[in-house]
């Protein structure tokens, strides 16, 4: 699902990778598949790379309630996020992405890791970087 194609994209999440000076745009297509694409800012424009499907086990309400959130961790040089993992009964899963200079895209560092053994509620997650704690803080609501 390349950027600019005539398809529906939902729930875009934009994170800036300050180490590599790249924008990471993550989004979901109409069938619930997660993608990321790297963007390079030059002046007043952004040039986009090729979209990469990094979490094919994702599902969610495509047109409502965001079911994934990301934040950049400058110490780990990684984008850390939370999302609902379909292959595990919609349990919340942790995801780590890092910019790969060889492929010019954001790719998974580790496979999605379950955070709890209970389904995550729709639109109930959050992620943010705490400069005080020097960590990404993940929040989610367990329930249906």
C-alpha positions, 0 to 999 in steps of 0.5 A: 500500500504505497503512499499516494495510492488510491486506498484508505488509510486510517489512524496515522501516527507520526513520530520524529526520529531525531537521531536520523532526522526522519519522520516515521508515519505509521498507519493502517490500511482498510484491512487492518494491516499496519505499515510504516514509511520513512519520510525525509524533510527537505525545506517545506516538503517531505519525500516518502520511502516505500511503505513497509508492513511490520505487523501483519497480525494487527486488527482493529476498528479501522475507521474509529478508535486508534488502537496503536500509539508510538513515541520516540526514545532518543536514548534507545534510538527506537520508536516504541509503541503499543498495539492490539495483537490479533493473533493473541486475542487482541492482547496489548503488545509492545513493538519497537521500530528502528530506522535501517539505513541500509533499507531506508525504512523503519523496521521491527527490532524485536517481534511484538511482545505481549504486555498482558494476557487480557484483551485490550479495549478499543482506542485505549492506548497511549505512548509518550516519552518522559524526559525525566524518566528517560523512558517511553511510557505506555498506557492501555486499558484492559477490557472489551 
